[in-house]
Amino acid sequence: MARIVMKFGGTSVADVDRIKNVARRVKAEVDRGNQVAVVVSAMAGVTNQLVDYCRQVSPLHDAREYDAIVASGEQVTSGLTAMAVQELGVTARSWLGWQIRVRTDDVHGKARIQGIETAELDRRLSAGEVAVVAGFQGVSPTGRITTLGRGGSDTSAVALAAALEADRCDIYTDVDGVYTCDPRIVRGARKLHKITYEEMLEMASQGAKVLQTRSVEMAMKHRVRVQVRSSFEDTPGTLVVDEDEIVEQEVVSGIAYSRDEAKITLMKVPDRPGVAASIFGPLAENAINVDMIVQNVSEDGRSTDLTFTVGNTDIDRTVQVLSSVKEALGYERLVPDPDVVKISVIGVGMRSHAGVAQRMFKALAENGINIQVISTSEIKISVLVAEKYLELAVRALHTAYGLDAA
């Protein structure tokens, strides 16, 4: 007997027929003799509609009431799913975040889980009852409903799996696993049987949409084995596991990309101590995250060109903030460029293999693609290129690292 947490996203519970399909999958796990807890998102589109209602009523709304409203989508889905499971002859009940007591901090809209009280849930699972839990939500120290922000249901599922000491957390979605690259761009992309937490974390943070970063961070911290599976096909998915579980590592496991990038270049910045702090300090104060940074010092050493990237949605604010302090910074010109993409090559095998970067640069050069910015970590190399080269670059790199399906 295993203890399994099954998480179903919005597309998996988009209507009554799909909820009934979820119930059949849950029953199949129960029939195998497993203890099952289910975590559900709101039906597809429901949360966006609830958010829109809030904005229509009050653009500057009370964040506590906002959470009470947007969390209701998961309440509906958990009740319907429990009903559907019951209809198949399996004992089940729904649970909301405050009933289990998914304890969070009081940062409404982006709350972080501090602990989950599982004694009653543990008892009921052991007795054979299926627990259907509303994802995305918890309860603050003052007893108010909180929501966990983007990807909150994935985070709920992994946190619950950790608290229940589950054998595995299965994330059901509209894709059947994690691929070496986006199969919509690279026809030869292969589904990975296993991927490490670190690789999945890098892929999620670099643009892959399969799992949210917070859920992968939590899985890695608590060593929760996560499986990404399709809600619509009964096939094995991709296991996200500790590096020790993977016998032979590929040098590169996947290629990820992000369109959510904008490049900012400050020309002729005085090259003096503290200039970087005076540039990035105002950006931090305005909650603008900076990613890749490159600096080119002039031949005379008196000035420098500083290039960095921010999220595409932050480009206008970045220009506004830096323009307001132009006199203090003393730069000559600011050049924004929203037409760029970041492409990342990811793999834990990089730690023990030389020449990975050289192969990347060679493949891009052979295809006439100029690299604008480079950043690296222990298991990742990222480059910034013009957006028009995205598909060509991704396909070239996928082939260069031998990732194409046979």
QUIGI-V917732 format. One record per residue. N is the residue number from 1. PSI is psi in radians with two decimals (* if undefined). Layout:
# QUIGI-V917732
N:PSI  N:PSI
This chain:
# QUIGI-V917732
1:2.35  2:2.76  3:2.09  4:2.37  5:2.20  6:2.15  7:2.31  8:2.17  9:-3.10  10:-0.70  11:-0.46  12:-0.37  13:0.58  14:-0.47  15:-3.13  16:-0.70  17:-0.71  18:-0.58  19:-0.67  20:-0.62  21:-0.71  22:-0.77  23:-0.68  24:-0.67  25:-0.70  26:-0.79  27:-0.66  28:-0.70  29:-0.70  30:-0.73  31:-0.42  32:-0.04  33:0.20  34:2.65  35:2.34  36:2.23  37:2.38  38:2.36  39:2.25  40:2.58  41:3.07  42:2.75  43:2.54  44:2.23  45:-0.29  46:-0.81  47:-0.74  48:-0.67  49:-0.73  50:-0.70  51:-0.72  52:-0.69  53:-0.78  54:-0.78  55:-0.63  56:-0.69  57:-0.76  58:1.76  59:-0.64  60:1.17  61:2.82  62:2.08  63:-0.51  64:-0.71  65:-0.61  66:-0.82  67:-0.69  68:-0.64  69:-0.92  70:-0.37  71:-0.24  72:-0.41  73:-0.74  74:-0.52  75:-0.77  76:-0.83  77:-0.71  78:-0.69  79:-0.79  80:-0.70  81:-0.74  82:-0.73  83:-0.81  84:-0.66  85:-0.74  86:-0.68  87:-0.39  88:0.16  89:0.28  90:2.31  91:2.23  92:2.73  93:2.73  94:2.65  95:2.33  96:2.87  97:-0.70  98:-0.40  99:-0.72  100:-0.61  101:1.29  102:1.69  103:2.25  104:3.06  105:-3.02  106:0.47  107:1.55  108:2.40  109:-0.44  110:0.73  111:2.65  112:2.42  113:2.29  114:-0.37  115:2.76  116:2.24  117:1.93  118:0.11  119:-0.86  120:-0.69  121:-0.74  122:-0.76  123:-0.77  124:-0.67  125:-0.73  126:-0.45  127:0.00  128:0.12  129:2.43  130:2.26  131:2.15  132:1.92  133:2.34  134:2.07  135:3.08  136:-0.01  137:2.75  138:-2.78  139:2.38  140:2.96  141:-0.39  142:0.12  143:0.14  144:2.60  145:2.37  146:2.73  147:2.73  148:-0.01  149:-2.96  150:2.28  151:0.34  152:-0.58  153:-0.65  154:-0.76  155:-0.74  156:-0.79  157:-0.80  158:-0.72  159:-0.73  160:-0.71  161:-0.70  162:-0.78  163:-0.62  164:-0.04  165:0.82  166:2.68  167:-0.49  168:2.66  169:1.96  170:2.10  171:1.89  172:2.30  173:-2.93  174:0.12  175:2.77  176:0.26  177:-2.98  178:2.24  179:2.81  180:-0.40  181:2.99  182:1.97  183:-0.23  184:-0.39  185:-0.73  186:1.87  187:-0.51  188:0.20  189:2.44  190:2.52  191:2.31  192:2.37  193:-0.75  194:2.65  195:2.55  196:2.78  197:-0.79  198:-0.76  199:-0.75  200:-0.65  201:-0.76  202:-0.75  203:-0.71  204:-0.73  205:-0.35  206:0.19  207:-0.29  208:2.33  209:0.11  210:-0.82  211:2.61  212:2.58  213:-0.77  214:-0.68  215:-0.64  216:-0.71  217:-0.76  218:-0.71  219:-0.74  220:-0.73  221:-0.73  222:0.08  223:0.83  224:2.15  225:2.13  226:2.39  227:2.19  228:2.11  229:2.81  230:2.41  231:-0.29  232:-0.13  233:2.38  234:1.21  235:2.72  236:2.58  237:-2.58  238:2.24  239:2.28  240:1.99  241:3.07  242:2.62  243:-0.52  244:-0.38  245:-0.17  246:1.99  247:-0.93  248:1.99  249:2.38  250:2.63  251:-0.82  252:2.28  253:-0.45  254:2.89  255:2.19  256:2.76  257:2.74  258:2.16  259:-0.22  260:1.02  261:2.54  262:2.48  263:2.36  264:2.25  265:2.23  266:2.07  267:2.43  268:0.95  269:2.30  270:2.25  271:1.57  272:2.75  273:2.38  274:-0.08  275:-0.65  276:-0.72  277:-0.66  278:-0.36  279:-0.88  280:-0.32  281:-0.94  282:-0.57  283:-0.75  284:-0.70  285:-0.41  286:0.32  287:0.66  288:2.04  289:2.30  290:2.41  291:-1.61  292:2.46  293:2.37  294:2.48  295:2.33  296:1.97  297:2.42  298:2.89  299:-0.61  300:-0.08  301:0.15  302:-0.41  303:2.92  304:2.61  305:2.21  306:2.12  307:2.40  308:2.92  309:2.60  310:2.97  311:2.55  312:-0.62  313:-0.23  314:0.02  315:-0.77  316:-0.73  317:-0.68  318:-0.80  319:-0.74  320:-0.81  321:-0.83  322:-0.55  323:-0.59  324:-0.34  325:0.37  326:-0.74  327:-0.72  328:-0.65  329:-0.59  330:0.32  331:2.79  332:-0.73  333:2.57  334:2.23  335:1.87  336:2.58  337:1.81  338:-0.13  339:1.02  340:2.79  341:2.67  342:2.25  343:2.30  344:2.37  345:2.21  346:2.38  347:2.30  348:-0.32  349:-0.25  350:-0.48  351:-0.54  352:0.20  353:2.36  354:2.79  355:0.11  356:-0.81  357:-0.74  358:-0.69  359:-0.66  360:-0.87  361:-0.65  362:-0.77  363:-0.72  364:-0.73  365:-0.72  366:-0.37  367:0.23  368:0.51  369:2.08  370:2.34  371:2.22  372:-0.69  373:2.55  374:2.42  375:2.65  376:2.74  377:-3.04  378:-0.59  379:0.39  380:2.47  381:2.19  382:2.48  383:2.63  384:2.23  385:2.92  386:2.45  387:-0.57  388:-0.30  389:0.10  390:-1.03  391:-0.72  392:-0.77  393:-0.80  394:-0.78  395:-0.71  396:-0.76  397:-0.69  398:-0.73  399:-0.73  400:-0.57  401:0.20  402:0.55  403:-0.19  404:2.47  405:2.53  406:*
